[in-house]
């Protein structure tokens, strides 16, 4: 994000917005530039990647046992609930490091 402000000042000391008596005289020009950026590496490394990893493990609840048989319903449900609780616990822990704002971050 960049912001640039340009101010033209006439030789008579007044700010010049258009043509006038003082506009014909020499003008000094002042330019200000401000660049703003946000470091996103913290959020990517500490929030998005860990929660994304936990989310990507969810399809493993449909995996089969080493002998080729399907996992039981209880095992699959336990696996899915464990992943869900892990994600919620992680979100609870990192909520203190994320700014408190009224919109989703």
Secondary structure as GFF3:
##gff-version 3
##sequence-region A 1 105
A	DSSP	beta_strand	2	10	.	.	.	ID=ss1
A	DSSP	three_ten_helix	22	24	.	.	.	ID=ss2
A	DSSP	beta_strand	27	35	.	.	.	ID=ss3
A	DSSP	alpha_helix	41	43	.	.	.	ID=ss4
A	DSSP	pi_helix	44	48	.	.	.	ID=ss5
A	DSSP	alpha_helix	49	56	.	.	.	ID=ss6
A	DSSP	three_ten_helix	58	62	.	.	.	ID=ss7
A	DSSP	alpha_helix	73	94	.	.	.	ID=ss8
###
